Amino acid sequence: MNSIYLYFFLLISYCSIAQSIQSPSKEITIDFKLSSNGSPNYSVNYKNKPIVLESYLGIKLKDGGDLVSNFTINNSKVDTFNETWQPVLGEQSNIVNHYNELTVYLSQKETNRKVNLIFKVYDEGVAFRYEFPKQEKLNYFIISDEDSEFNLAGNHKAFWIPGDFDSQEYFYKESNLSDIDVDKFDLNNGIGLKTIAGKYVIQSPLMMKSTEGIYINIFEAAVVNYPVMHLDIVPNEFKLKSHLVSNAIGDKAYLQTPFVSPWRTIMVSDDARDIVASKMILNLNEPCKIKDVSFIKPMKYVGIWWEMHVGKATWDYAGSQNAQNTDGNLIASGKHGATTTNTKKYIDFAAKHGFDGVLVEGWNVGWEDWYGNWKENVFDFTTPYPDFDLKEVNDYAKSKGIKMIMHHETSGSVANYERHLDRALELMKKYNYPAAKSGYVGKIIPRGEFHDGQTMVNHYNFVAQRFADYKMMVNSHESSRPTGYSRTYPNYIAAEAARGNEFNAWSIGNPPSHETILPFTRLLGGPMDYTPGIFEIKMSFYDAKKTEQVHTTLAKQLALYVTMYSPLQMAADLPENYEKYLDAFQFIKEVAIDWQESIYLEAEPGDYITVVRKAKGSENWFLGAITDENARQTEIKLDFLSPNKKYQAIVYQDGIDADWKNNPKSYTIKTIQVTSKSKIKLNLASGGGTAISFKPIN
């Protein structure tokens, strides 16, 4: 009898006590417990400093059976994991995945529903997710909300953009958490597709810095069959709450057990370089599911694209007149960019300068009627305009050793795209296209769905899987932001999903700080197709009446090829513009896009980044350094170079009189000899940058 009594006493005590787990370095600690009413909560400490105060976890169901309280702990398990894996493409050829894990098995007293909470603690941060095991009491269910809290320990400086379910194409605002107010955000800096969620709703990833100099980033990983998580700001508190994107009727997610939610992540460090270099988001995704990855190759490309943004050409065949003859056929405007003749010019340029591919936008019928009309069947993805000969273009590209990159603009009509997808992929297969750029401009059709909802998340992932079936790569634009899914499907080679370089051509542009923030936010989830390399900075070059311009120097455009990681990099400017600056263009030709090693030498969100990368299978290194609107001087040690070797360093830098606004094209190039014991002084102009190539001297 005494032994039975002791057993129950220990069981009750065990189910009530707090449980803790530390990172491998023991610098980060998660504490988990149940409150008096059985509500799960956690807290996070870093080097004995509070980062996340007691914060509650839970899931609300549409049927009213909320999974937020009345839980007991059935069991728990602690584990450790340490592996090194090799990405197909990446910033590192080897990625360490080392963490400690706590799994807490919960059951709800009244319903007997079971939910497991899984916590992983890395040296750079923590992650948690909800796991719903197979059970009779919870089989098919609808989530109406997720109550994951992040109760922060202070009024941190934050780099944020408004909660928009349809777009991330904003520049970041910098303010304290207490000053975040979406109503005061300049919403006139995008392309008119905004569906703002609310006054105090912002997007993740959210980058922050405390008054004590601790860097904190809240994001998510492995978003599969689930909506994107935005963040609610609780007024007058420093508390954030998960905000899931709904579908057309207000439901958040339709699920069936067994199921696991995405990971909610909190990165923390007193060194900003740890945040920007972290591979935690990738590590939290499933390993590669593609057996034969031989078709997944990095690509450097040019394309018929920028000339439309600057007004030199049009995507559509008929131009703004949308003219038709008496037979109802379109009449050519004479400004169509995607012609056979023009494409051949790009192919010639790509072949001459050693590029891999050529992208052609506006090649297929439908562009006259696509934007703003939100029609169901605008594009069929197989029918070219009369002035674009698919076979002739393909044969010419093949003769020059160039691959063509397909373009699939869906105009938001995803059901139409899925209906045509296999036919589109068969066409690509016929003409040996290795990759496509997909686009999702516009309101989603079916109407009422959002870019960031569960339906669209499933669509983006399905497209990547279908492309993999055909051994092809895909680069999505206007999609939801990546959360590391490129580890599982590395043929999802890149995405835009943020405010890209094209905004500089026709809007108020991207401020000089923009590219110093993106590596701390958007790029944590995967490669970005930012389309750098603009040399004709001012749009008055094309039209004297234009005042728009790129908000960087020319040298910074070169540095972006290193600071903005992507295995798919575009030389975005017009070929004739590069021909005028071939000495600077040489860096774009030579810079690698797949890396053996990456080292972040300096980093401060919103201010500057300096990174050096070693090309895979080579002794060549490339450095990129960028700054915001403030000119900057710094000195870099070259101890990353191999010892006992001499290197030729070609330095592409801002001219002494360079300035992003007044003199952006001023640059100089110098060649020096260096070793691992050398130092290089960098002088970055306002909105400027430096790019350096290091090659061993035989």
C-alpha positions as CSV (number, residue, x, y, z in Angstrom):
1,M,0.0,0.0,0.0
2,N,2.8,2.4,0.8
3,S,4.5,1.6,-2.5
4,I,1.3,2.4,-4.4
5,Y,0.9,5.7,-2.5
6,L,4.5,6.6,-3.2
7,Y,4.0,5.8,-6.9
8,F,1.1,8.2,-7.2
9,F,2.8,10.8,-5.2
10,L,5.8,10.7,-7.5
11,L,3.5,10.7,-10.6
12,I,1.7,13.8,-9.4
13,S,4.9,15.6,-8.5
14,Y,6.4,14.6,-11.9
15,C,3.5,16.0,-13.8
16,S,3.6,19.3,-12.1
17,I,7.3,20.2,-12.0
18,A,9.0,22.5,-14.5
19,Q,11.3,21.0,-17.0
20,S,14.4,22.6,-18.5
21,I,16.7,21.9,-21.4
22,Q,19.9,23.7,-22.4
23,S,21.7,24.3,-25.7
24,P,24.9,22.3,-26.3
25,S,27.0,25.3,-25.3
26,K,24.7,25.7,-22.2
27,E,24.3,29.4,-23.0
28,I,20.6,29.1,-23.9
29,T,17.9,27.5,-21.6
30,I,14.3,26.7,-22.1
31,D,12.1,26.2,-19.1
32,F,8.7,24.5,-19.6
33,K,5.9,24.1,-17.1
34,L,2.1,23.9,-16.8
35,S,0.3,26.7,-15.0
36,S,-2.3,26.0,-12.2
37,N,-5.0,25.6,-14.8
38,G,-3.0,23.3,-17.0
39,S,-1.9,25.8,-19.6
40,P,1.5,25.0,-21.2
41,N,4.1,27.8,-21.0
42,Y,7.8,28.3,-21.6
43,S,10.5,30.9,-21.1
44,V,13.9,31.4,-22.7
45,N,17.1,32.6,-21.1
46,Y,20.4,33.5,-22.7
47,K,23.6,33.7,-20.6
48,N,21.3,34.0,-17.6
49,K,19.5,36.9,-19.1
50,P,15.7,36.7,-19.8
51,I,14.9,36.7,-23.5
52,V,11.3,35.4,-23.5
53,L,9.4,35.7,-20.3
54,E,6.7,33.2,-19.4
55,S,4.7,32.7,-22.6
56,Y,1.7,30.5,-23.2
57,L,1.2,27.9,-25.9
58,G,-2.0,26.5,-27.4
59,I,-4.2,25.7,-30.3
60,K,-7.8,26.8,-30.8
61,L,-10.2,24.5,-32.7
62,K,-13.2,25.5,-34.7
63,D,-15.4,23.0,-32.9
64,G,-14.7,24.9,-29.6
65,G,-12.6,22.2,-28.1
66,D,-9.6,24.5,-27.5
67,L,-6.2,22.9,-26.8
68,V,-5.0,25.7,-24.4
69,S,-5.6,24.5,-20.9
70,N,-6.5,21.6,-18.6
71,F,-3.5,19.6,-19.6
72,T,-1.5,17.1,-17.6
73,I,2.0,15.8,-18.4
74,N,1.9,12.1,-19.2
75,N,5.6,11.8,-19.9
76,S,8.7,13.6,-21.3
77,K,11.8,12.7,-23.1
78,V,15.2,14.4,-23.5
79,D,17.4,13.6,-26.4
80,T,20.5,15.0,-28.2
81,F,21.3,15.1,-31.9
82,N,24.5,15.9,-33.8
83,E,25.0,15.4,-37.5
84,T,26.8,17.0,-40.4
85,W,25.0,17.1,-43.7
86,Q,25.8,18.3,-47.2
87,P,23.3,20.6,-49.1
88,V,23.1,20.2,-52.8
89,L,23.7,23.9,-53.2
90,G,24.5,26.4,-50.4
91,E,26.6,28.8,-48.5
92,Q,28.4,25.9,-46.8
93,S,29.4,22.5,-48.2
94,N,28.9,21.0,-44.8
95,I,26.2,22.1,-42.3
96,V,26.2,21.1,-38.6
97,N,22.9,20.2,-37.1
98,H,23.5,19.9,-33.3
99,Y,20.8,20.4,-30.7
100,N,19.3,19.1,-27.5
101,E,15.6,18.2,-27.6
102,L,12.8,18.0,-25.0
103,T,9.5,16.4,-25.9
104,V,6.6,16.8,-23.5
105,Y,3.6,14.5,-23.9
106,L,0.4,16.2,-22.8
107,S,-3.2,15.0,-22.5
108,Q,-6.3,17.1,-21.8
109,K,-8.2,16.0,-18.8
110,E,-11.8,16.3,-20.0
111,T,-11.3,15.4,-23.7
112,N,-8.3,13.1,-23.4
113,R,-7.0,14.7,-26.5
114,K,-3.2,14.4,-26.8
115,V,-0.7,17.1,-27.9
116,N,3.0,16.8,-27.8
117,L,5.2,19.8,-27.5
118,I,8.7,19.5,-29.0
119,F,11.5,21.9,-28.1
120,K,14.9,22.0,-29.8
121,V,17.7,24.1,-28.4
122,Y,20.6,25.0,-30.7
123,D,23.6,27.2,-29.8
124,E,22.1,30.0,-31.9
125,G,18.5,29.7,-30.7
126,V,15.4,27.6,-29.9
127,A,12.5,26.1,-31.8
128,F,9.2,24.5,-30.8
129,R,6.3,22.9,-32.5
130,Y,3.0,21.2,-31.8
131,E,2.7,17.5,-32.6
132,F,-0.7,15.8,-32.9
133,P,-0.4,12.0,-32.7
134,K,-2.9,9.7,-34.2
135,Q,-5.9,9.4,-31.8
136,E,-9.6,8.8,-31.9
137,K,-10.5,11.9,-30.0
138,L,-8.7,14.2,-32.5
139,N,-8.7,12.9,-36.0
140,Y,-9.8,15.5,-38.6
141,F,-9.9,19.0,-37.2
142,I,-9.9,22.7,-38.2
143,I,-7.7,25.2,-36.5
144,S,-9.3,28.6,-35.9
145,D,-6.2,30.1,-34.3
146,E,-2.8,29.4,-32.8
147,D,-1.9,30.9,-29.4
148,S,1.8,30.8,-29.4
149,E,3.2,33.7,-27.4
150,F,6.6,35.5,-27.4
151,N,6.6,37.6,-24.3
152,L,9.7,39.6,-24.8
153,A,11.8,41.0,-21.9
154,G,12.1,44.5,-23.2
155,N,11.2,47.3,-25.6
156,H,13.6,46.1,-28.3
157,K,14.5,47.9,-31.5
158,A,12.7,46.1,-34.3
159,F,13.1,45.9,-38.1
160,W,9.6,45.2,-39.3
161,I,7.1,45.3,-42.2
162,P,3.3,45.4,-42.0
163,G,1.2,42.2,-41.8
164,D,0.1,41.8,-45.4
165,F,-1.3,38.4,-46.3
166,D,-0.6,39.0,-50.0
167,S,2.8,40.6,-50.2
168,Q,6.2,41.1,-48.4
169,E,7.3,43.7,-50.9
170,Y,8.0,46.5,-48.4
171,F,11.1,48.2,-47.2
172,Y,11.7,47.7,-43.5
173,K,10.9,50.3,-40.8
174,E,13.1,50.6,-37.8
175,S,11.5,51.4,-34.4
176,N,11.0,50.2,-30.9
177,L,8.3,47.6,-30.3
178,S,6.2,50.1,-28.5
179,D,6.2,52.4,-31.5
180,I,5.0,49.9,-34.1
181,D,1.9,51.2,-35.7
182,V,1.0,49.9,-39.2
183,D,-1.4,52.8,-39.7
184,K,1.6,55.1,-39.7
185,F,3.6,52.9,-42.1
186,D,4.0,54.3,-45.7
187,L,1.9,51.9,-47.6
188,N,2.4,53.7,-50.9
189,N,5.7,52.0,-51.6
190,G,4.5,48.7,-53.1
191,I,2.5,47.7,-56.2
192,G,-1.0,48.0,-54.9
193,L,-1.7,44.4,-53.8
194,K,-1.9,45.0,-50.1
195,T,-4.3,43.2,-47.8
196,I,-3.2,44.7,-44.5
197,A,-4.2,42.5,-41.6
198,G,-4.5,45.1,-38.9
199,K,-3.1,48.0,-37.0
200,Y,-0.7,45.9,-34.9
201,V,0.0,42.9,-37.2
202,I,3.5,42.6,-38.6
203,Q,5.3,39.9,-40.5
204,S,7.9,37.4,-39.5
205,P,10.8,37.1,-39.6
206,L,11.1,39.9,-37.1
207,M,14.7,41.0,-36.3
208,M,15.3,42.9,-33.0
209,K,18.1,44.2,-30.9
210,S,17.8,44.8,-27.2
211,T,19.2,47.8,-25.3
212,E,21.8,45.4,-23.9
213,G,23.0,44.5,-27.4
214,I,21.4,41.1,-27.7
215,Y,20.1,40.2,-31.1
216,I,16.8,38.3,-31.3
217,N,15.0,37.0,-34.3
218,I,11.5,35.4,-34.4
219,F,10.6,33.3,-37.4
220,E,9.3,29.9,-38.4
221,A,10.7,26.8,-40.2
222,A,9.2,24.0,-42.3
223,V,5.9,25.5,-43.1
224,V,4.1,22.5,-44.8
225,N,0.4,22.1,-45.1
226,Y,-0.1,25.1,-42.8
227,P,-0.6,28.9,-43.2
228,V,2.2,31.4,-42.8
229,M,2.6,32.9,-39.3
230,H,2.4,36.7,-38.9
231,L,2.7,38.3,-35.5
232,D,0.2,40.3,-33.4
233,I,1.7,43.1,-31.3
234,V,-0.1,43.3,-28.0
235,P,-0.6,47.0,-27.3
236,N,1.2,48.5,-24.2
237,E,3.1,45.2,-23.8
238,F,6.3,43.8,-25.3
239,K,4.4,40.6,-26.2
240,L,3.9,39.0,-29.6
241,K,1.3,36.4,-30.6
242,S,1.1,34.1,-33.6
243,H,-1.3,35.3,-36.2
244,L,-2.2,32.6,-38.8
245,V,-3.4,33.6,-42.2
246,S,-7.0,32.5,-42.9
247,N,-8.7,31.2,-46.0
248,A,-11.8,32.6,-47.7
249,I,-14.2,31.7,-44.9
250,G,-11.9,32.5,-42.0
251,D,-10.6,29.0,-41.2
252,K,-6.8,28.8,-40.6
253,A,-5.9,25.1,-41.4
254,Y,-7.6,21.8,-42.2
255,L,-5.6,19.0,-40.6
256,Q,-5.7,15.3,-39.9
257,T,-3.7,13.4,-37.3
258,P,-0.9,12.5,-37.2
259,F,0.4,16.0,-37.9
260,V,3.2,18.4,-36.9
261,S,3.0,22.1,-37.1
262,P,5.8,24.3,-38.4
263,W,8.6,25.2,-36.0
264,R,8.4,28.5,-34.2
265,T,12.0,29.8,-33.9
266,I,13.8,32.3,-31.6
267,M,17.4,33.0,-32.6
268,V,19.4,34.8,-30.0
269,S,23.0,36.0,-29.7
270,D,25.1,38.9,-28.6
271,D,26.9,38.8,-32.0
272,A,24.8,39.8,-35.0
273,R,27.0,37.5,-37.2
274,D,25.6,34.5,-35.5
275,I,22.1,35.4,-36.6
276,V,22.9,36.1,-40.2
277,A,25.1,33.0,-40.5
278,S,22.7,30.6,-38.8
279,K,21.5,27.5,-40.6
280,M,18.9,26.7,-37.9
281,I,16.0,27.2,-40.3
282,L,17.4,24.8,-42.8
283,N,18.2,22.3,-40.1
284,L,14.6,22.2,-38.9
285,N,13.4,21.0,-42.3
286,E,13.3,17.4,-43.5
287,P,16.3,16.1,-45.4
288,C,16.3,16.0,-49.2
289,K,13.5,13.9,-50.7
290,I,14.9,13.9,-54.3
291,K,16.9,10.8,-55.0
292,D,18.7,12.0,-58.1
293,V,19.9,15.6,-57.6
294,S,22.2,15.7,-60.6
295,F,19.9,18.1,-62.4
296,I,20.1,20.7,-59.7
297,K,22.8,23.1,-60.7
298,P,23.6,26.7,-59.9
299,M,22.9,29.2,-62.7
300,K,24.0,32.7,-63.6
301,Y,21.7,34.2,-66.1
302,V,20.7,37.3,-68.1
303,G,17.3,38.0,-69.5
304,I,14.6,40.0,-71.1
305,W,13.2,41.6,-68.0
306,W,14.8,44.9,-66.9
307,E,14.0,46.6,-70.2
308,M,10.3,46.2,-69.4
309,H,10.7,47.7,-65.9
310,V,12.6,50.8,-67.3
311,G,10.0,51.3,-70.1
312,K,12.1,50.3,-73.0
313,A,9.9,47.3,-73.9
314,T,6.6,45.7,-72.9
315,W,5.7,42.2,-71.7
316,D,2.7,42.2,-74.0
317,Y,2.7,41.9,-77.8
318,A,0.2,44.6,-78.6
319,G,1.5,47.2,-76.1
320,S,-0.8,49.7,-74.3
321,Q,-3.1,50.0,-77.3
322,N,-4.1,46.3,-77.0
323,A,-4.9,46.8,-80.7
324,Q,-6.8,44.1,-82.7
325,N,-7.4,43.9,-86.4
326,T,-10.7,43.0,-88.0
327,D,-10.0,39.3,-87.5
328,G,-9.6,39.8,-83.7
329,N,-5.9,39.1,-83.8
330,L,-3.5,41.3,-81.9
331,I,-1.5,43.9,-83.8
332,A,2.2,44.2,-82.8
333,S,3.1,47.4,-81.0
334,G,6.7,47.3,-82.0
335,K,7.8,47.5,-78.3
336,H,7.4,43.8,-77.5
337,G,10.6,42.6,-75.7
338,A,10.3,38.8,-76.1
339,T,10.9,38.5,-79.8
340,T,13.0,35.9,-81.4
341,T,15.5,38.5,-82.7
342,N,15.9,40.2,-79.3
343,T,16.3,36.8,-77.5
344,K,19.1,35.9,-79.8
345,K,20.9,39.1,-78.8
346,Y,20.7,38.0,-75.2
347,I,21.8,34.5,-76.1
348,D,24.8,35.9,-77.9
349,F,25.7,38.1,-74.9
350,A,25.4,35.2,-72.5
351,A,27.6,32.9,-74.6
352,K,30.2,35.6,-75.1
353,H,30.5,36.3,-71.4
354,G,30.2,32.7,-70.0
355,F,26.7,32.8,-68.5
356,D,24.6,29.7,-68.1
357,G,21.1,30.8,-69.1
358,V,18.7,33.4,-70.6
359,L,15.3,34.2,-69.1
360,V,12.6,35.5,-71.3
361,E,9.5,37.2,-69.9
362,G,6.5,38.0,-72.0
363,W,7.0,35.2,-74.5
364,N,3.5,33.7,-74.2
365,V,0.0,35.1,-75.0
366,G,-2.1,36.7,-72.4
367,W,-0.2,39.7,-71.2
368,E,-2.6,42.2,-72.7
369,D,-5.3,41.0,-70.3
370,W,-3.5,39.9,-67.2
371,Y,-3.0,42.6,-64.6
372,G,-5.9,44.0,-62.6
373,N,-8.5,41.9,-64.3
374,W,-8.1,38.8,-62.1
375,K,-9.4,36.5,-64.8
376,E,-9.3,32.7,-64.4
377,N,-7.7,31.6,-67.7
378,V,-5.4,34.4,-68.9
379,F,-2.3,32.2,-69.5
380,D,-2.0,28.6,-70.9
381,F,1.9,28.5,-70.5
382,T,2.3,26.8,-73.8
383,T,1.3,29.3,-76.6
384,P,3.9,31.8,-77.7
385,Y,3.3,35.2,-79.3
386,P,3.6,35.3,-83.1
387,D,7.1,37.0,-82.9
388,F,8.6,34.4,-80.5
389,D,9.6,31.1,-82.2
390,L,10.2,28.5,-79.4
391,K,12.0,26.0,-81.7
392,E,14.2,28.6,-83.4
393,V,15.2,30.2,-80.1
394,N,15.9,26.8,-78.5
395,D,18.0,25.6,-81.4
396,Y,20.0,28.8,-81.4
397,A,20.6,28.7,-77.7
398,K,21.7,25.1,-77.9
399,S,24.2,26.0,-80.7
400,K,25.7,28.5,-78.3
401,G,25.7,26.3,-75.2
402,I,23.1,28.4,-73.4
403,K,20.1,27.1,-71.4
404,M,16.8,28.9,-71.7
405,I,14.8,29.7,-68.5
406,M,11.0,29.5,-68.8
407,H,8.7,32.1,-67.3
408,H,5.3,31.2,-65.9
409,E,3.3,34.2,-64.7
410,T,0.1,32.9,-63.2
411,S,-1.5,36.3,-62.5
412,G,-2.6,34.7,-59.2
413,S,-4.8,32.2,-60.9
414,V,-3.3,29.1,-59.3
415,A,-6.1,26.7,-60.1
416,N,-5.5,27.6,-63.8
417,Y,-1.8,27.0,-63.4
418,E,-2.2,23.6,-61.7
419,R,-4.6,22.6,-64.6
420,H,-1.9,23.5,-67.1
421,L,1.2,22.6,-65.1
422,D,1.9,19.2,-66.6
423,R,1.5,20.5,-70.2
424,A,3.8,23.4,-69.3
425,L,6.4,21.1,-67.9
426,E,6.1,18.8,-71.0
427,L,6.8,21.8,-73.2
428,M,9.9,22.7,-71.1
429,K,11.0,19.1,-71.3
430,K,10.6,19.1,-75.1
431,Y,12.8,22.2,-75.5
432,N,15.3,21.2,-72.7
433,Y,14.5,24.0,-70.3
434,P,16.2,23.3,-66.9
435,A,14.3,25.9,-64.9
436,A,11.4,28.2,-64.7
437,K,10.6,31.5,-63.0
438,S,7.1,31.5,-61.7
439,G,5.1,34.6,-60.7
440,Y,2.0,35.2,-58.5
441,V,1.2,38.9,-59.1
442,G,-2.4,39.7,-58.2
443,K,-5.2,38.6,-56.0
444,I,-5.4,34.8,-55.6
445,I,-8.0,33.0,-57.7
446,P,-10.0,31.2,-56.2
447,R,-11.1,34.6,-54.7
448,G,-10.7,35.1,-51.0
449,E,-7.6,33.0,-50.7
450,F,-4.3,34.7,-49.7
451,H,-0.7,34.2,-50.8
452,D,0.2,33.3,-47.3
453,G,-2.7,30.9,-46.6
454,Q,-2.6,27.1,-46.2
455,T,-4.0,26.5,-49.8
456,M,-1.2,28.6,-51.3
457,V,1.5,27.2,-49.1
458,N,0.5,23.8,-50.4
459,H,0.5,25.0,-53.9
460,Y,4.1,26.4,-53.8
461,N,5.3,23.2,-52.3
462,F,3.3,21.1,-54.8
463,V,4.9,23.0,-57.7
464,A,8.4,22.3,-56.4
465,Q,7.6,18.6,-56.0
466,R,6.1,18.5,-59.5
467,F,9.1,20.2,-61.0
468,A,11.3,17.7,-59.2
469,D,9.3,14.9,-60.9
470,Y,10.4,16.4,-64.3
471,K,13.9,17.0,-63.0
472,M,13.6,20.8,-63.3
473,M,14.2,23.7,-61.0
474,V,11.8,26.5,-60.0
475,N,12.3,30.1,-58.8
476,S,9.1,31.6,-57.4
477,H,8.3,35.3,-57.3
478,E,5.5,36.9,-55.2
479,S,5.2,33.6,-53.3
480,S,5.1,33.3,-49.5
481,R,8.5,33.7,-48.0
482,P,10.6,30.5,-47.8
483,T,11.1,28.7,-44.5
484,G,13.9,26.3,-45.4
485,Y,11.9,24.0,-47.7
486,S,14.9,24.1,-50.1
487,R,16.6,21.6,-47.9
488,T,13.8,19.1,-48.6
489,Y,13.4,20.1,-52.3
490,P,16.6,21.7,-53.3
491,N,15.2,22.1,-56.9
492,Y,13.3,25.0,-55.3
493,I,16.4,26.9,-56.1
494,A,15.4,30.4,-55.2
495,A,12.5,32.7,-54.5
496,E,11.8,36.5,-54.4
497,A,9.2,36.9,-51.6
498,A,10.5,40.3,-50.6
499,R,11.0,43.7,-52.1
500,G,13.4,43.2,-54.9
501,N,15.7,45.4,-57.0
502,E,13.0,46.1,-59.6
503,F,11.2,48.5,-57.2
504,N,14.1,50.9,-57.9
505,A,13.0,51.3,-61.5
506,W,9.5,52.7,-61.0
507,S,8.8,53.5,-57.4
508,I,10.4,55.4,-54.5
509,G,12.8,52.5,-54.5
510,N,14.6,50.6,-51.8
511,P,16.5,52.7,-49.2
512,P,20.2,52.0,-48.9
513,S,19.7,50.1,-45.7
514,H,17.4,47.6,-47.3
515,E,20.0,45.1,-48.4
516,T,21.7,45.2,-45.0
517,I,18.4,44.0,-43.4
518,L,17.3,41.3,-45.8
519,P,20.1,38.8,-44.8
520,F,18.7,39.1,-41.2
521,T,15.1,38.5,-42.3
522,R,14.1,37.1,-45.7
523,L,17.3,35.3,-46.5
524,L,17.2,33.2,-43.3
525,G,14.6,31.1,-44.9
526,G,16.4,30.4,-48.2
527,P,18.0,31.9,-51.3
528,M,16.6,35.2,-52.7
529,D,16.4,36.1,-56.4
530,Y,17.1,39.8,-55.8
531,T,18.3,40.5,-59.4
532,P,21.3,42.7,-58.7
533,G,23.8,44.1,-61.1
534,I,22.2,47.4,-62.2
535,F,24.9,49.7,-63.7
536,E,22.8,52.5,-65.2
537,I,21.6,53.6,-61.8
538,K,19.4,56.6,-62.7
539,M,16.2,56.0,-64.7
540,S,16.7,59.4,-66.3
541,F,19.1,57.6,-68.5
542,Y,16.0,56.2,-70.3
543,D,13.7,59.2,-69.9
544,A,14.9,62.6,-68.9
545,K,11.6,63.1,-67.0
546,K,12.2,60.2,-64.7
547,T,13.5,60.8,-61.2
548,E,13.7,57.2,-60.0
549,Q,17.0,55.5,-59.3
550,V,18.7,52.6,-57.7
551,H,19.6,53.6,-54.1
552,T,23.2,52.1,-54.3
553,T,26.4,52.8,-55.9
554,L,27.6,50.6,-58.8
555,A,30.2,49.0,-56.6
556,K,27.5,48.0,-54.1
557,Q,25.6,46.3,-56.9
558,L,28.7,44.1,-57.4
559,A,29.0,43.4,-53.7
560,L,25.4,42.2,-53.6
561,Y,26.4,39.1,-55.5
562,V,28.2,38.0,-52.4
563,T,26.1,39.4,-49.6
564,M,22.7,38.3,-51.0
565,Y,23.1,34.5,-51.3
566,S,21.5,32.7,-54.2
567,P,22.7,29.8,-56.4
568,L,20.5,31.5,-59.1
569,Q,22.0,34.9,-59.8
570,M,20.9,37.4,-62.5
571,A,22.9,40.0,-64.2
572,A,19.8,42.1,-64.4
573,D,20.8,45.2,-66.4
574,L,20.7,45.4,-70.2
575,P,23.6,43.9,-72.2
576,E,24.5,47.2,-73.8
577,N,24.9,48.8,-70.4
578,Y,27.4,46.1,-69.3
579,E,29.4,46.6,-72.6
580,K,30.2,50.2,-71.4
581,Y,31.6,49.0,-68.1
582,L,33.3,45.7,-68.9
583,D,36.0,46.2,-66.3
584,A,33.4,46.3,-63.5
585,F,31.3,43.6,-65.3
586,Q,34.3,41.2,-64.9
587,F,33.4,40.7,-61.3
588,I,29.9,39.5,-62.1
589,K,31.4,37.1,-64.7
590,E,33.8,35.7,-62.2
591,V,31.9,35.6,-58.9
592,A,30.9,32.1,-57.8
593,I,27.4,31.2,-56.8
594,D,27.9,27.9,-55.0
595,W,30.1,27.9,-51.9
596,Q,32.4,25.7,-49.9
597,E,32.5,28.1,-47.0
598,S,31.0,31.4,-45.9
599,I,32.4,33.7,-43.1
600,Y,30.5,36.7,-41.9
601,L,33.3,39.1,-40.9
602,E,31.1,42.1,-39.9
603,A,27.3,42.5,-39.5
604,E,24.9,45.0,-38.0
605,P,21.2,44.9,-39.2
606,G,20.3,48.1,-40.9
607,D,23.9,49.3,-41.1
608,Y,26.4,47.0,-42.8
609,I,27.4,43.5,-43.7
610,T,30.8,42.1,-44.8
611,V,31.0,38.5,-45.9
612,V,33.6,36.4,-47.6
613,R,32.9,33.1,-49.4
614,K,35.1,30.4,-50.8
615,A,34.0,29.0,-54.1
616,K,33.1,25.3,-54.1
617,G,35.9,23.1,-55.5
618,S,38.3,26.1,-55.8
619,E,40.8,28.1,-53.8
620,N,39.1,31.3,-55.0
621,W,37.5,33.6,-52.4
622,F,35.1,36.5,-53.0
623,L,34.3,39.3,-50.5
624,G,31.3,41.6,-50.5
625,A,30.9,44.5,-48.1
626,I,27.9,46.9,-48.1
627,T,26.7,49.8,-46.0
628,D,23.5,51.8,-45.6
629,E,23.2,55.6,-46.3
630,N,26.2,56.2,-44.1
631,A,29.7,56.1,-45.5
632,R,31.9,53.6,-43.7
633,Q,35.6,52.8,-43.3
634,T,36.8,49.5,-42.0
635,E,39.8,47.2,-42.0
636,I,39.5,43.5,-42.8
637,K,41.9,40.8,-41.8
638,L,42.6,38.2,-44.5
639,D,43.3,35.3,-42.1
640,F,40.6,33.2,-43.9
641,L,43.0,32.7,-46.8
642,S,45.1,29.6,-46.9
643,P,48.5,30.2,-45.1
644,N,51.7,30.1,-47.0
645,K,50.0,31.1,-50.3
646,K,50.0,34.4,-52.2
647,Y,46.8,35.7,-53.7
648,Q,45.9,38.3,-56.3
649,A,43.2,40.5,-54.9
650,I,41.2,42.5,-57.4
651,V,39.3,45.3,-55.5
652,Y,36.2,46.8,-57.0
653,Q,35.4,49.8,-54.8
654,D,33.6,53.1,-54.6
655,G,35.4,56.1,-56.1
656,I,36.7,58.8,-53.8
657,D,33.7,61.0,-54.8
658,A,31.1,58.2,-55.0
659,D,27.7,58.7,-53.5
660,W,24.6,56.6,-54.1
661,K,22.4,59.7,-54.8
662,N,24.8,62.2,-56.5
663,N,27.5,60.1,-58.0
664,P,26.6,56.4,-58.0
665,K,28.7,55.3,-60.9
666,S,32.1,56.4,-59.6
667,Y,34.2,53.4,-58.9
668,T,37.8,52.3,-59.1
669,I,39.5,48.9,-59.6
670,K,42.9,48.0,-58.2
671,T,45.0,44.8,-58.1
672,I,47.2,44.0,-55.1
673,Q,49.0,41.0,-53.8
674,V,48.0,39.6,-50.4
675,T,48.5,36.7,-48.0
676,S,46.6,35.4,-45.0
677,K,48.6,37.9,-42.9
678,S,47.5,40.9,-44.8
679,K,44.8,43.5,-44.0
680,I,42.7,45.5,-46.4
681,K,41.2,48.9,-45.7
682,L,37.7,49.3,-47.1
683,N,36.2,52.7,-47.9
684,L,32.5,52.5,-48.5
685,A,30.6,55.5,-49.8
686,S,27.1,56.5,-48.8
687,G,25.0,53.6,-50.1
688,G,28.1,52.0,-51.3
689,G,30.0,48.7,-51.2
690,T,33.2,46.8,-52.1
691,A,33.6,43.6,-54.0
692,I,36.9,41.7,-54.0
693,S,38.0,38.5,-55.8
694,F,41.0,36.6,-54.3
695,K,42.8,34.1,-56.6
696,P,45.9,32.1,-55.6
697,I,49.0,33.0,-57.5
698,N,50.7,29.9,-59.0
